[in-house]
């Protein structure tokens, strides 16, 4: 919930508006808003106005654990660019993340792996067939990722005909990624997030 709120911190939505955007209940959002107000992160009033979005992002970042998602690795003979060209034609819900997502939003580091959030396991076979992916036991160059929370697939953005997670989620997914992820995350924060 904090991720979606930080992502739209400049819009200061009402609880009802945020419920519509996030798919979360008004009651849950109200309770969370009260906790944020008591902690000094949210202004009083009807609107969800974050007072310290950068500090809240730092806290969420330090608590966030990408490995809580279910990641299924595959191998593809195609380059990331060829895979992304195929992905642009797919009409199912998905969102690119980590280095390939950052490569579309704020390119900084070259990448060889494609990470794709998909809604659930029911879509695995379709994605595998469409992208001609081969099963691997440990690591591959394509990861299909079942999100730890469905809100990860909310507020996606379309860039060059690809769906990419929102910029806050992208930052979090990158930050602890071992292959120059922190470097890419800080570039994204400096150039795009600016908080």
NULODREN-172846 format. One record per residue (C-alpha): residue in three letters; x, y, z. Coordinates in steps of 0.001 Angstrom, whole numbers, plus 500000, padded with zeros to 6 digits. Each point is the difference from the previous one (the first is absolute). Layout:
N
AlaXYZ
...
end
This chain:
195
Unk500000500000500000
Unk502842502383500853
Unk501568499360496584
Unk496872501088498133
Unk499567503023502274
Unk503596501148499535
Unk499617499480496240
Unk497216502567499892
Unk501112502252502867
Unk499636503155497893
Unk496337499267499234
Unk498827499907503676
Unk496957497746499445
Unk497114499558502421
Unk499567496625501707
Unk497204499175497532
Unk502079501004496959
Unk502948497964501266
Unk497703497020500587
Unk498867500160496381
Unk503572500203498663
Unk501492497362502290
Unk497147497517500240
Unk500360500055503807
Unk497106500492502414
Unk499172503431501396
Unk500275498594503534
Unk503504498613499480
Unk501176503243498411
Unk498487502044502854
Unk501818497905502621
Unk503275500292498098
Unk499492503759499586
Unk499498500369503768
Unk503275498159500667
Unk501805502276497513
Unk498466503122501595
Unk501048498893503490
Unk503532499372498692
Unk500215503451498426
Unk499992498836496382
Unk496518501165499057
Unk498412503430500377
Unk496676500312501796
Unk496941500526497841
Unk497905498140497446
Unk502782499545497467
Unk502852497503500251
Unk502801502554499863
Unk503409498496500732
Unk502301502322501924
Unk503250498071499626
Unk499717497727496945
Unk503785499567499718
Unk500386498874503610
Unk497015497640499699
Unk501523498585496813
Unk503278499352501849
Unk498124498095502722
Unk497986497945497515
Unk503156499321497965
Unk501853498657503023
Unk497075497709500897
Unk499230498855496442
Unk501015496480499066
Unk499731499100496279
Unk500535496328500821
Unk496529499913501597
Unk498742499844496401
Unk499933496589498335
Unk502619500028497242
Unk500034497301497326
Unk503180500069497868
Unk500145499084496303
Unk502467500176497153
Unk499502501627496610
Unk502363500024497049
Unk498729503440499045
Unk501538503281501084
Unk498175502212502517
Unk499107502362497136
Unk498448497161497978
Unk498048498820503036
Unk498721503500500730
Unk498866500341496372
Unk497922496829500474
Unk498691501161503370
Unk498616503226498477
Unk497534497862498008
Unk498662498123503043
Unk496550501155501093
Unk500050498441503486
Unk500724501851503256
Unk503719500158500790
Unk502642502476501078
Unk503718500042499290
Unk502270500727502941
Unk503606500143501180
Unk502620500707497330
Unk497806499538496927
Unk497349502298501506
Unk502666502541500909
Unk501400499704496473
Unk496717501460498761
Unk499466502593502754
Unk503510501300500751
Unk502723498047498170
Unk503311499962501821
Unk501342496443500268
Unk500004497346497269
Unk498044496867500823
Unk499660496406498808
Unk497050498759502101
Unk496298500723499473
Unk497763500019503094
Unk496236499948499433
Unk497269500184502614
Unk496943497973499002
Unk496769499774502059
Unk500145496330501008
Unk501157496481499183
Unk497120499425497576
Unk501850502107497421
Unk503370498204500218
Unk499417497550497143
Unk498684502723497683
Unk503034502204500623
Unk502351497063499657
Unk498466499031496655
Unk499711503554498630
Unk503612500909500836
Unk501329496483499230
Unk501561499686503434
Unk501924496928501148
Unk499857498693503586
Unk503180500354502055
Unk500769498754503476
Unk501831502921501563
Unk500425503162497981
Unk499136501148496509
Unk499689503237498087
Unk496225500420500376
Unk498100500036503280
Unk496233499779500197
Unk499072501478503359
Unk496769499412501917
Unk499634503112502208
Unk499852499762503777
Unk497078502464499894
Unk497605500646497085
Unk500499503765500464
Unk503403499600498317
Unk498122499821496702
Unk498077503216500774
Unk501058503382498624
Unk502096498448497230
Unk501314502360497347
Unk500260499479496254
Unk503368500845498493
Unk500848499170496382
Unk496911497758499869
Unk501180498014503060
Unk498359499857503397
Unk502471500828502762
Unk499396500065503774
Unk499546503437501517
Unk503235501849500708
Unk499893499492503787
Unk499577496227499567
Unk502786500018497414
Unk502308501812502431
Unk499262497460502738
Unk500506497010497689
Unk503344501391498844
Unk501486501216503263
Unk501201496677501403
Unk500543498329496623
Unk503623498786500008
Unk501009500751496401
Unk500435503797500280
Unk496410500351501146
Unk500683502621502651
Unk501853502128497473
Unk497056499779497591
Unk497523500648502836
Unk501810503165501086
Unk500129501221496395
Unk496228499429499756
Unk499411501851503268
Unk502176502939498982
Unk498748500319496415
Unk496335498972500259
Unk498696499728503580
Unk501758503090501328
Unk499011499245503618
end
